[in-house]
């Protein structure tokens, strides 16, 4: 099977305040940038078998998400796959589980002897995960740096990241998820 080169996979929940930042970032990138060579952008809410299929379809995947570590809200982290995988369990979940996440899927694929894609995590520390939409002031303030981190990583891979002239603002991206 011919694999595509790159994908950005966002992981989050827009109904839990800062947990939605990855989804906002992936949508923002999709609306405001053109990538060459192309980069597929996959917006969260992908679980189970669909996630397994996505992981097997790409050479390299950049996962956008939040991370619960003891640091200031808005602090940014980048983890290569080996460190990213050490954040979770090595337990192999059932394939029919609706709770499969990226780490669980990587464990399943590895147990089957599949060649894993190169995966890295680009994470931000949330300020709050209360049941509410939007972003906290701290993450709203850090959003540009979070997006820039992803753009810089792509540029380091020799991917051209051209900003479109008439950009969508973060607030309009957030608003688009409320519909």
ZAKOLRO-577060 format. One record per atom (N, C-alpha, C): residue number from 1; residue in three letters; atom name; x, y, z. Coordinates in steps of 0.02 Angstrom, whole numbers. Atoms other than C-alpha are relative to their C-alpha. Layout:
LODREN    n  res  atom      xx      yy      zz
LODREN  NUM  ALA    CA       X       Y       Z
...
//
This chain:
LODREN    n  res  atom      xx      yy      zz
LODREN    1  UNK     N      42     -59       0
LODREN    1  UNK    CA       0       0       0
LODREN    1  UNK     C      44      62       0
LODREN    2  UNK     N     -36     -63       2
LODREN    2  UNK    CA      66     171     -48
LODREN    2  UNK     C     -26      46      54
LODREN    3  UNK     N      19     -44     -54
LODREN    3  UNK    CA      66     283     103
LODREN    3  UNK     C       9      73     -21
LODREN    4  UNK     N      -8     -71      10
LODREN    4  UNK    CA      39     470      98
LODREN    4  UNK     C      56      23      47
LODREN    5  UNK     N     -58     -23     -37
LODREN    5  UNK    CA     182     573     166
LODREN    5  UNK     C     -18      27      70
LODREN    6  UNK     N      10     -35     -63
LODREN    6  UNK    CA     114     688     302
LODREN    6  UNK     C     -74      12      17
LODREN    7  UNK     N      67     -19     -24
LODREN    7  UNK    CA     -42     717     409
LODREN    7  UNK     C       8      35      67
LODREN    8  UNK     N       8     -31     -66
LODREN    8  UNK    CA     -88     830     553
LODREN    8  UNK     C     -65     -28      27
LODREN    9  UNK     N      58      31     -31
LODREN    9  UNK    CA    -208     741     670
LODREN    9  UNK     C     -14      37      66
LODREN   10  UNK     N      17     -36     -62
LODREN   10  UNK    CA    -296     848     801
LODREN   10  UNK     C     -41     -45      45
LODREN   11  UNK     N      33      41     -50
LODREN   11  UNK    CA    -361     771     960
LODREN   11  UNK     C     -26      47      54
LODREN   12  UNK     N      26     -46     -51
LODREN   12  UNK    CA    -479     866    1074
LODREN   12  UNK     C     -75      -4       7
LODREN   13  UNK     N      71      -2     -14
LODREN   13  UNK    CA    -651     910    1136
LODREN   13  UNK     C     -20      74      10
LODREN   14  UNK     N      17     -71      -3
LODREN   14  UNK    CA    -724    1083    1101
LODREN   14  UNK     C     -51      17      54
LODREN   15  UNK     N      48     -14     -53
LODREN   15  UNK    CA    -855    1064    1238
LODREN   15  UNK     C      33       4      69
LODREN   16  UNK     N     -36      -4     -64
LODREN   16  UNK    CA    -720    1062    1373
LODREN   16  UNK     C      56      52      -4
LODREN   17  UNK     N     -42     -60       1
LODREN   17  UNK    CA    -643    1235    1356
LODREN   17  UNK     C      67     -12     -36
LODREN   18  UNK     N     -66       3      31
LODREN   18  UNK    CA    -454    1219    1325
LODREN   18  UNK     C      15     -67     -35
LODREN   19  UNK     N     -10      65      34
LODREN   19  UNK    CA    -469    1036    1270
LODREN   19  UNK     C     -13       5     -75
LODREN   20  UNK     N      15      -8      71
LODREN   20  UNK    CA    -528    1104    1101
LODREN   20  UNK     C      55      34     -40
LODREN   21  UNK     N     -50     -39      35
LODREN   21  UNK    CA    -368    1198    1058
LODREN   21  UNK     C      30     -36     -60
LODREN   22  UNK     N     -29      36      56
LODREN   22  UNK    CA    -300    1061     946
LODREN   22  UNK     C     -46       1     -61
LODREN   23  UNK     N      49      -3      55
LODREN   23  UNK    CA    -460    1059     843
LODREN   23  UNK     C      -1      70     -30
LODREN   24  UNK     N      -2     -68      26
LODREN   24  UNK    CA    -456    1248     829
LODREN   24  UNK     C      64      11     -41
LODREN   25  UNK     N     -63      -9      35
LODREN   25  UNK    CA    -273    1242     777
LODREN   25  UNK     C       0     -35     -67
LODREN   26  UNK     N       0      36      64
LODREN   26  UNK    CA    -298    1110     643
LODREN   26  UNK     C     -46      35     -50
LODREN   27  UNK     N      45     -36      44
LODREN   27  UNK    CA    -447    1206     572
LODREN   27  UNK     C      31      66     -23
LODREN   28  UNK     N     -34     -62      17
LODREN   28  UNK    CA    -348    1368     578
LODREN   28  UNK     C      53     -11     -53
LODREN   29  UNK     N     -51      17      50
LODREN   29  UNK    CA    -205    1287     483
LODREN   29  UNK     C     -31     -15     -67
LODREN   30  UNK     N      35      19      61
LODREN   30  UNK    CA    -325    1215     355
LODREN   30  UNK     C     -27      62     -38
LODREN   31  UNK     N      30     -60      31
LODREN   31  UNK    CA    -409    1384     324
LODREN   31  UNK     C      50      53     -20
LODREN   32  UNK     N     -46     -56      10
LODREN   32  UNK    CA    -256    1496     327
LODREN   32  UNK     C      67     -16     -33
LODREN   33  UNK     N     -64      19      31
LODREN   33  UNK    CA    -113    1398     248
LODREN   33  UNK     C     -11     -47     -58
LODREN   34  UNK     N      -5      49      54
LODREN   34  UNK    CA     -72    1305      89
LODREN   34  UNK     C      68     -32       7
LODREN   35  UNK     N     -62      37     -11
LODREN   35  UNK    CA      59    1170     102
LODREN   35  UNK     C      23     -34     -64
LODREN   36  UNK     N     -29      34      58
LODREN   36  UNK    CA     177    1104     -31
LODREN   36  UNK     C      66     -33      21
LODREN   37  UNK     N      53      46      22
LODREN   37  UNK    CA     195     959     -39
LODREN   37  UNK     C     -59       1      50
LODREN   38  UNK     N      61      -4     -39
LODREN   38  UNK    CA      20     935      29
LODREN   38  UNK     C       6     -37      67
LODREN   39  UNK     N       4      30     -67
LODREN   39  UNK    CA     -16     893     210
LODREN   39  UNK     C     -75     -10      14
LODREN   40  UNK     N      70      13     -17
LODREN   40  UNK    CA    -181     810     255
LODREN   40  UNK     C     -13      22      71
LODREN   41  UNK     N      19     -22     -67
LODREN   41  UNK    CA    -269     886     404
LODREN   41  UNK     C     -62     -38      20
LODREN   42  UNK     N      54      43     -25
LODREN   42  UNK    CA    -380     768     504
LODREN   42  UNK     C     -21      27      68
LODREN   43  UNK     N      26     -32     -61
LODREN   43  UNK    CA    -490     848     636
LODREN   43  UNK     C     -29     -53      46
LODREN   44  UNK     N      20      44     -54
LODREN   44  UNK    CA    -511     747     796
LODREN   44  UNK     C     -63     -42      -7
LODREN   45  UNK     N      58      43      -3
LODREN   45  UNK    CA    -659     641     847
LODREN   45  UNK     C       9     -63     -43
LODREN   46  UNK     N     -15      60      38
LODREN   46  UNK    CA    -574     497     757
LODREN   46  UNK     C      22     -53      49
LODREN   47  UNK     N     -16      51     -48
LODREN   47  UNK    CA    -574     338     857
LODREN   47  UNK     C      -4     -69     -32
LODREN   48  UNK     N       8      70      20
LODREN   48  UNK    CA    -566     150     843
LODREN   48  UNK     C      34     -17     -66
LODREN   49  UNK     N     -27      25      63
LODREN   49  UNK    CA    -540      69     675
LODREN   49  UNK     C      18      56     -48
LODREN   50  UNK     N     -17     -56      44
LODREN   50  UNK    CA    -542     236     584
LODREN   50  UNK     C      69      27      16
LODREN   51  UNK     N     -66     -25     -21
LODREN   51  UNK    CA    -391     291     685
LODREN   51  UNK     C      55     -49     -21
LODREN   52  UNK     N     -48      50      24
LODREN   52  UNK    CA    -301     127     645
LODREN   52  UNK     C      14      10     -74
LODREN   53  UNK     N      -8     -10      73
LODREN   53  UNK    CA    -332     157     460
LODREN   53  UNK     C      40      63     -15
LODREN   54  UNK     N     -37     -63      10
LODREN   54  UNK    CA    -268     336     473
LODREN   54  UNK     C      73     -11      14
LODREN   55  UNK     N     -70      11     -18
LODREN   55  UNK    CA    -109     282     561
LODREN   55  UNK     C      37     -41     -53
LODREN   56  UNK     N     -32      42      50
LODREN   56  UNK    CA     -74     152     427
LODREN   56  UNK     C       4      33     -69
LODREN   57  UNK     N       3     -33      65
LODREN   57  UNK    CA    -104     276     285
LODREN   57  UNK     C      55      52     -10
LODREN   58  UNK     N     -50     -54       5
LODREN   58  UNK    CA      40     396     321
LODREN   58  UNK     C      69     -22      23
LODREN   59  UNK     N     -69      11     -21
LODREN   59  UNK    CA     228     396     336
LODREN   59  UNK     C      14      37      66
LODREN   60  UNK     N     -13     -40     -59
LODREN   60  UNK    CA     227     534     467
LODREN   60  UNK     C     -63      38      20
LODREN   61  UNK     N      60     -33     -26
LODREN   61  UNK    CA      89     604     579
LODREN   61  UNK     C      20      44      59
LODREN   62  UNK     N     -10     -48     -54
LODREN   62  UNK    CA      93     758     689
LODREN   62  UNK     C     -65       4      38
LODREN   63  UNK     N      60       0     -41
LODREN   63  UNK    CA     -32     743     831
LODREN   63  UNK     C      -1      65      41
LODREN   64  UNK     N      11     -60     -40
LODREN   64  UNK    CA     -98     906     904
LODREN   64  UNK     C     -45     -18      59
LODREN   65  UNK     N      42      15     -58
LODREN   65  UNK    CA    -167     894    1081
LODREN   65  UNK     C      20      41      60
LODREN   66  UNK     N     -18     -32     -64
LODREN   66  UNK    CA    -160     950    1261
LODREN   66  UNK     C      35     -52      43
LODREN   67  UNK     N     -36      45     -45
LODREN   67  UNK    CA     -53     878    1398
LODREN   67  UNK     C      -7      24      71
LODREN   68  UNK     N       9     -17     -71
LODREN   68  UNK    CA     -85     873    1584
LODREN   68  UNK     C      65     -10      38
LODREN   69  UNK     N     -62       1     -39
LODREN   69  UNK    CA      84     912    1659
LODREN   69  UNK     C       0      61      46
LODREN   70  UNK     N      -5     -54     -48
LODREN   70  UNK    CA     131    1025    1803
LODREN   70  UNK     C      43      56     -30
LODREN   71  UNK     N     -34     -55      32
LODREN   71  UNK    CA     176    1181    1704
LODREN   71  UNK     C     -51      56      -9
LODREN   72  UNK     N      44     -57      11
LODREN   72  UNK    CA     104    1351    1663
LODREN   72  UNK     C     -48     -14     -58
LODREN   73  UNK     N      46       5      57
LODREN   73  UNK    CA     -53    1353    1554
LODREN   73  UNK     C      30      35     -61
LODREN   74  UNK     N     -28     -27      62
LODREN   74  UNK    CA       1    1383    1375
LODREN   74  UNK     C      70     -23     -14
LODREN   75  UNK     N     -67      26      12
LODREN   75  UNK    CA     170    1298    1395
LODREN   75  UNK     C      -4     -51     -57
LODREN   76  UNK     N       0      43      59
LODREN   76  UNK    CA     215    1206    1234
LODREN   76  UNK     C      51     -57       7
LODREN   77  UNK     N     -43      59      -2
LODREN   77  UNK    CA     290    1032    1216
LODREN   77  UNK     C      -1     -34     -68
LODREN   78  UNK     N      -4      43      60
LODREN   78  UNK    CA     349     928    1070
LODREN   78  UNK     C      35     -64      21
LODREN   79  UNK     N     -27      65     -18
LODREN   79  UNK    CA     377     743    1096
LODREN   79  UNK     C       7     -43     -63
LODREN   80  UNK     N      -6      50      53
LODREN   80  UNK    CA     449     621     969
LODREN   80  UNK     C     -36     -64      22
LODREN   81  UNK     N      41      59     -14
LODREN   81  UNK    CA     362     452     959
LODREN   81  UNK     C      24     -39      61
LODREN   82  UNK     N     -22      41     -57
LODREN   82  UNK    CA     472     362    1086
LODREN   82  UNK     C     -19      32      66
LODREN   83  UNK     N      20     -34     -62
LODREN   83  UNK    CA     439     492    1221
LODREN   83  UNK     C     -76       5       5
LODREN   84  UNK     N      73      -3       4
LODREN   84  UNK    CA     258     513    1166
LODREN   84  UNK     C     -31     -66      23
LODREN   85  UNK     N      27      66     -19
LODREN   85  UNK    CA     228     326    1185
LODREN   85  UNK     C      12     -16      73
LODREN   86  UNK     N     -13      11     -71
LODREN   86  UNK    CA     305     326    1359
LODREN   86  UNK     C     -48      38      45
LODREN   87  UNK     N      48     -38     -40
LODREN   87  UNK    CA     169     447    1416
LODREN   87  UNK     C     -61     -43      19
LODREN   88  UNK     N      59      41     -12
LODREN   88  UNK    CA      38     310    1410
LODREN   88  UNK     C      18     -71      19
LODREN   89  UNK     N      -9      70     -18
LODREN   89  UNK    CA      16     126    1441
LODREN   89  UNK     C      23     -41     -60
LODREN   90  UNK     N     -20      46      53
LODREN   90  UNK    CA      92     -16    1340
LODREN   90  UNK     C     -54     -53     -12
LODREN   91  UNK     N      54      48       5
LODREN   91  UNK    CA     -71    -111    1361
LODREN   91  UNK     C     -29       0     -71
LODREN   92  UNK     N      29       6      67
LODREN   92  UNK    CA    -146    -176    1199
LODREN   92  UNK     C     -76      -4       8
LODREN   93  UNK     N      73      -1      -7
LODREN   93  UNK    CA    -330    -126    1192
LODREN   93  UNK     C     -34     -44     -51
LODREN   94  UNK     N      39      38      49
LODREN   94  UNK    CA    -467    -220    1102
LODREN   94  UNK     C     -14      45     -60
LODREN   95  UNK     N       8     -39      61
LODREN   95  UNK    CA    -483    -165     921
LODREN   95  UNK     C     -71      27      -8
LODREN   96  UNK     N      69     -23       9
LODREN   96  UNK    CA    -672    -148     932
LODREN   96  UNK     C     -20      52      52
LODREN   97  UNK     N      14     -50     -51
LODREN   97  UNK    CA    -659     -26    1077
LODREN   97  UNK     C     -14      68     -32
LODREN   98  UNK     N      13     -68      24
LODREN   98  UNK    CA    -736     145    1047
LODREN   98  UNK     C      45      50      35
LODREN   99  UNK     N     -44     -44     -38
LODREN   99  UNK    CA    -606     216    1166
LODREN   99  UNK     C      72      -3     -24
LODREN  100  UNK     N     -69       3      26
LODREN  100  UNK    CA    -454     184    1056
LODREN  100  UNK     C      26      70     -12
LODREN  101  UNK     N     -32     -64      14
LODREN  101  UNK    CA    -335     331    1056
LODREN  101  UNK     C      64     -14     -40
LODREN  102  UNK     N     -60       8      41
LODREN  102  UNK    CA    -173     360     961
LODREN  102  UNK     C      48     -51      31
LODREN  103  UNK     N     -47      46     -33
LODREN  103  UNK    CA     -65     269    1091
LODREN  103  UNK     C     -25     -72      -3
LODREN  104  UNK     N      28      68       3
LODREN  104  UNK    CA    -183     120    1098
LODREN  104  UNK     C       6     -29     -70
LODREN  105  UNK     N      -5      24      69
LODREN  105  UNK    CA    -185     107     909
LODREN  105  UNK     C      72     -18     -18
LODREN  106  UNK     N     -71      16      13
LODREN  106  UNK    CA       5     114     900
LODREN  106  UNK     C      18     -67      33
LODREN  107  UNK     N     -13      63     -34
LODREN  107  UNK    CA      11     -29    1027
LODREN  107  UNK     C     -29     -59     -39
LODREN  108  UNK     N      31      53      40
LODREN  108  UNK    CA    -110    -133     923
LODREN  108  UNK     C      41     -15     -63
LODREN  109  UNK     N     -37       9      62
LODREN  109  UNK    CA     -14    -104     762
LODREN  109  UNK     C      68     -33      13
LODREN  110  UNK     N     -65      30     -16
LODREN  110  UNK    CA     152    -145     844
LODREN  110  UNK     C      -8     -74      18
LODREN  111  UNK     N      11      70     -20
LODREN  111  UNK    CA      80    -306     918
LODREN  111  UNK     C     -13     -44     -61
LODREN  112  UNK     N      13      37      63
LODREN  112  UNK    CA      31    -358     740
LODREN  112  UNK     C      60       0     -46
LODREN  113  UNK     N     -60      -2      41
LODREN  113  UNK    CA     205    -324     675
LODREN  113  UNK     C      -3      50     -57
LODREN  114  UNK     N       7     -51      52
LODREN  114  UNK    CA     149    -176     569
LODREN  114  UNK     C      56      52       7
LODREN  115  UNK     N     -49     -55      -1
LODREN  115  UNK    CA     273     -41     520
LODREN  115  UNK     C     -37      63      21
LODREN  116  UNK     N      33     -59     -28
LODREN  116  UNK    CA     225     109     625
LODREN  116  UNK     C      21      63     -38
LODREN  117  UNK     N     -19     -64      28
LODREN  117  UNK    CA     218     283     553
LODREN  117  UNK     C      43      37      52
LODREN  118  UNK     N     -35     -44     -47
LODREN  118  UNK    CA     332     414     628
LODREN  118  UNK     C     -53      47      29
LODREN  119  UNK     N      51     -40     -33
LODREN  119  UNK    CA     222     503     756
LODREN  119  UNK     C      34      46      50
LODREN  120  UNK     N     -23     -46     -52
LODREN  120  UNK    CA     257     657     859
LODREN  120  UNK     C     -60      38      28
LODREN  121  UNK     N      53     -36     -35
LODREN  121  UNK    CA     150     751     984
LODREN  121  UNK     C      21      72      10
LODREN  122  UNK     N      -9     -71     -13
LODREN  122  UNK    CA     135     939     987
LODREN  122  UNK     C     -54      19      49
LODREN  123  UNK     N      49      -7     -54
LODREN  123  UNK    CA      51     979    1151
LODREN  123  UNK     C       6      68      34
LODREN  124  UNK     N       3     -63     -38
LODREN  124  UNK    CA      -2    1129    1253
LODREN  124  UNK     C     -34     -15      67
LODREN  125  UNK     N      27      10     -67
LODREN  125  UNK    CA     -42    1137    1439
LODREN  125  UNK     C     -64      42       6
LODREN  126  UNK     N      63     -38      -7
LODREN  126  UNK    CA    -226    1184    1468
LODREN  126  UNK     C      -3      38      66
LODREN  127  UNK     N      13     -37     -61
LODREN  127  UNK    CA    -284    1310    1596
LODREN  127  UNK     C     -62     -28      35
LODREN  128  UNK     N      62      27     -27
LODREN  128  UNK    CA    -459    1238    1618
LODREN  128  UNK     C     -32     -49     -49
LODREN  129  UNK     N      37      47      42
LODREN  129  UNK    CA    -562    1093    1554
LODREN  129  UNK     C     -73      -2      20
LODREN  130  UNK     N      70      -2     -20
LODREN  130  UNK    CA    -729    1149    1622
LODREN  130  UNK     C     -45      -4     -61
LODREN  131  UNK     N      48      10      54
LODREN  131  UNK    CA    -883    1113    1518
LODREN  131  UNK     C     -23      68     -26
LODREN  132  UNK     N      13     -65      30
LODREN  132  UNK    CA    -885    1269    1411
LODREN  132  UNK     C      39       4     -65
LODREN  133  UNK     N     -37      -5      63
LODREN  133  UNK    CA    -834    1315    1234
LODREN  133  UNK     C      48      59       2
LODREN  134  UNK     N     -48     -55       5
LODREN  134  UNK    CA    -694    1432    1182
LODREN  134  UNK     C      67     -19      32
LODREN  135  UNK     N     -66      10     -30
LODREN  135  UNK    CA    -521    1454    1256
LODREN  135  UNK     C       8      47      59
LODREN  136  UNK     N     -18     -43     -57
LODREN  136  UNK    CA    -457    1522    1421
LODREN  136  UNK     C      44      56     -27
LODREN  137  UNK     N     -45     -54      22
LODREN  137  UNK    CA    -363    1688    1409
LODREN  137  UNK     C      72     -24     -11
LODREN  138  UNK     N     -69      24       7
LODREN  138  UNK    CA    -197    1596    1434
LODREN  138  UNK     C      10     -37     -66
LODREN  139  UNK     N      -9      37      62
LODREN  139  UNK    CA    -225    1479    1287
LODREN  139  UNK     C     -17      42     -62
LODREN  140  UNK     N      14     -47      54
LODREN  140  UNK    CA    -302    1614    1179
LODREN  140  UNK     C      65      39     -16
LODREN  141  UNK     N     -63     -37       7
LODREN  141  UNK    CA    -139    1710    1209
LODREN  141  UNK     C      55     -43     -32
LODREN  142  UNK     N     -53      46      24
LODREN  142  UNK    CA     -30    1557    1169
LODREN  142  UNK     C     -16     -32     -67
LODREN  143  UNK     N      22      34      60
LODREN  143  UNK    CA    -128    1503    1015
LODREN  143  UNK     C      48      12     -59
LODREN  144  UNK     N     -46     -16      55
LODREN  144  UNK    CA     -13    1593     891
LODREN  144  UNK     C      65     -40       4
LODREN  145  UNK     N     -62      38      -9
LODREN  145  UNK    CA     141    1509     964
LODREN  145  UNK     C     -11     -74     -14
LODREN  146  UNK     N      17      70      12
LODREN  146  UNK    CA      54    1339     956
LODREN  146  UNK     C      -3     -14     -75
LODREN  147  UNK     N       4       7      73
LODREN  147  UNK    CA      13    1361     771
LODREN  147  UNK     C      69       9     -31
LODREN  148  UNK     N     -67     -12      26
LODREN  148  UNK    CA     187    1432     737
LODREN  148  UNK     C      45     -60      10
LODREN  149  UNK     N     -40      60     -13
LODREN  149  UNK    CA     265    1278     818
LODREN  149  UNK     C     -13     -53     -54
LODREN  150  UNK     N      17      50      51
LODREN  150  UNK    CA     172    1166     694
LODREN  150  UNK     C      28      22     -68
LODREN  151  UNK     N     -26     -26      64
LODREN  151  UNK    CA     219    1277     545
LODREN  151  UNK     C      75      -9      -2
LODREN  152  UNK     N     -73       6      -2
LODREN  152  UNK    CA     402    1278     598
LODREN  152  UNK     C      22     -73      -9
LODREN  153  UNK     N     -17      71       8
LODREN  153  UNK    CA     405    1088     611
LODREN  153  UNK     C      -8     -21     -73
LODREN  154  UNK     N      11      15      71
LODREN  154  UNK    CA     331    1074     436
LODREN  154  UNK     C      55      30     -43
LODREN  155  UNK     N     -53     -32      39
LODREN  155  UNK    CA     456    1198     367
LODREN  155  UNK     C      67     -36       9
LODREN  156  UNK     N     -61      39     -11
LODREN  156  UNK    CA     598    1098     447
LODREN  156  UNK     C       0     -65     -41
LODREN  157  UNK     N       7      59      43
LODREN  157  UNK    CA     531     951     343
LODREN  157  UNK     C       2      19     -74
LODREN  158  UNK     N      -4     -27      68
LODREN  158  UNK    CA     553    1060     187
LODREN  158  UNK     C     -69       5     -32
LODREN  159  UNK     N      68     -11      25
LODREN  159  UNK    CA     365    1088     171
LODREN  159  UNK     C     -10      76      -1
LODREN  160  UNK     N      15     -71       6
LODREN  160  UNK    CA     319    1260     107
LODREN  160  UNK     C     -67      14      32
LODREN  161  UNK     N      62     -18     -34
LODREN  161  UNK    CA     187    1341     218
LODREN  161  UNK     C     -17      72     -18
LODREN  162  UNK     N      19     -66      23
LODREN  162  UNK    CA     109    1487     126
LODREN  162  UNK     C     -64      23      34
LODREN  163  UNK     N      60     -28     -31
LODREN  163  UNK    CA     -12    1596     223
LODREN  163  UNK     C     -43      31     -55
LODREN  164  UNK     N      44     -31      48
LODREN  164  UNK    CA    -164    1647     124
LODREN  164  UNK     C      -8      73      18
LODREN  165  UNK     N       3     -72     -11
LODREN  165  UNK    CA    -194    1833     105
LODREN  165  UNK     C     -55      20      49
LODREN  166  UNK     N      57     -19     -43
LODREN  166  UNK    CA    -365    1846     187
LODREN  166  UNK     C     -10     -55      52
LODREN  167  UNK     N       1      52     -51
LODREN  167  UNK    CA    -343    1748     348
LODREN  167  UNK     C     -63       1      42
LODREN  168  UNK     N      54       7     -48
LODREN  168  UNK    CA    -480    1682     460
LODREN  168  UNK     C      30      12      70
LODREN  169  UNK     N     -24     -13     -67
LODREN  169  UNK    CA    -460    1743     639
LODREN  169  UNK     C     -19     -58      47
LODREN  170  UNK     N      12      53     -49
LODREN  170  UNK    CA    -454    1625     788
LODREN  170  UNK     C     -72       2      24
LODREN  171  UNK     N      68      -4     -27
LODREN  171  UNK    CA    -620    1689     856
LODREN  171  UNK     C     -52     -26     -50
LODREN  172  UNK     N      48      26      49
LODREN  172  UNK    CA    -710    1648     692
LODREN  172  UNK     C       7     -76      -7
LODREN  173  UNK     N     -10      73       1
LODREN  173  UNK    CA    -632    1474     694
LODREN  173  UNK     C     -37     -32      59
LODREN  174  UNK     N      34      25     -60
LODREN  174  UNK    CA    -695    1446     872
LODREN  174  UNK     C     -76       2     -11
LODREN  175  UNK     N      72      -9      12
LODREN  175  UNK    CA    -866    1512     822
LODREN  175  UNK     C     -27     -54     -48
LODREN  176  UNK     N      22      50      50
LODREN  176  UNK    CA    -874    1388     675
LODREN  176  UNK     C     -15     -68      32
LODREN  177  UNK     N      12      63     -34
LODREN  177  UNK    CA    -871    1243     799
LODREN  177  UNK     C     -65       1      41
LODREN  178  UNK     N      62      -5     -39
LODREN  178  UNK    CA   -1026    1307     889
LODREN  178  UNK     C     -62     -14     -42
LODREN  179  UNK     N      58      10      45
LODREN  179  UNK    CA   -1137    1279     737
LODREN  179  UNK     C     -18     -72      -7
//
